[in-house]
Amino acid sequence: MGEEEKELHKKILATDAMKQLMATYYMEAKAAEGDDKKPVCWITSGAPVEFLVAMDIIPVYPENHGALCGAARMAVDLAEIAEGAGFSRDLCSYARLDIGSAMSRGGPIGGLPRPDFLLCCNNICGTVVKWYEELAVYFNVPMFLIDTPFVHESSRRYAIDYVAAQFRELIEFLEEFTAGSYDAERFREVALLSKEGIGLWSDILRLSENRPSPITCFDAFIHMAPIVTLRGTARVIDYYRALKAEIEQRVEKGISAVPEERYRLLWDNIPIWYELRNLGHLFAEQGACLVADTYTTAWAVEIEVDDPVNSMARAYSSIYLNISIDLMFKKVKALIERYSVDGVVMHSNRSCKPYSLGQYDIARMILSETGKPVLVIEADMTDSRVFSSSQVHDRILAFIETLHS
């Protein structure tokens, strides 16, 4: 097999379709700016988008835009605009670059369309609340906040009822804002589409249980975009059906994402977007395949269509960043066992405190209970000014060396 043919086999062919899908999504969102019939809502990644989709509101995700800017290596310039306006470098880089983009209309797609209102859910962090408050003032638009109680051991009934009540308040807010009527049957249809899309995404991720793995978490980081931005639509289902079929075919043919896979690793935290390609190559050159991660599995939530409001209240309250360290460890341990992982790579992310602050405790628990080694690398998801390429490179190679023994 020639080198060009090998490269063709490694490439996921559905990637081009995904890029077109996302380009269409952003074009439609930007075309709706100023259209009274198609409101635009900026929404946090952990918020219940199904309510917006059911009422024909276009959801736009500043965090997803942040990842796009990071991958395009445009994050620092945009962040510096916000910093010049007084925002501290200690703030989340997603927040800084998106505020900078709003101020300058900068970025790979010329900025996001102006929002008509904001929907914020604090299940991922407290920073989003202050971030969205700043955006609400800047754009002079209303903001709806969903408060999700922290889950220490398990989701309490009263906490689920509390979140579900806020969902019902959200419905009233949307009806008033759009002068439209909430259609319960339409919402169930969207919930069903969301459930099916999430199921397909979960199936795709589980295909990495195969040895050799047909994809890496770096592939998952790229192909997660539709489940975040288009969840609850038919388009995401069509795309993931095609992607799943392609990955299943790779499994049948024994096509490995990493040539001569020797080590299977787990990634923890948000990707280092500006180093995605370089890190992928570095691990692959060492025969190390990152077969799973804690990040993309966050969108593999469970929704019951018969009772969508209450099941979504439970699901959106229990995502990875809204649970205790003990529960996080249980999820990590389950991933280690499911994917036959040999070691764990943790990105200590300067921007994301909820994701990073407990990592050393979890690392000790992993080593104590599973015996698997853990590597912690320090960086930031989009701000390359705090990234040392040579240091991270050396630490990864030293870590891989320990797996030999």
ABEGO torsion letter per residue (X at the ends): XBAAAAAAAABBAAAAAAAAAAAAAAAAAAAABGBAABBBBBBBAABBAAAAAAAGBBBBBAAAAAAAAAAAGAAAAAAAAAAAAGBBAABBAAAAAAAAAAAAGBEAAGEBBBBABBBBBAAABAAAAAAAAAAAAAAGBBBBBBBBBBBAABBBAAAAAAAAAAAAAAAAAAAAAAGBBBBAAAAAAAAAAAAAAAAAAAAAAAAAABOBBABBAAAAAAAAAAAAAABGBAAAAAAAAAAAAAAAAAAAAGBBABBGBABBBBBBEBBBAAAAAAAAAAAAAAGBBBABBAAAAAABBBBBAABAAAAAAAAAAABAAABBAAAAAAAAAAAAAAAGBABBBBBBBAABAAAAAAAAAAAAAAAAAAGBBBBBBBBBAABAAABBAAAAAAAAAAAAAAAAX
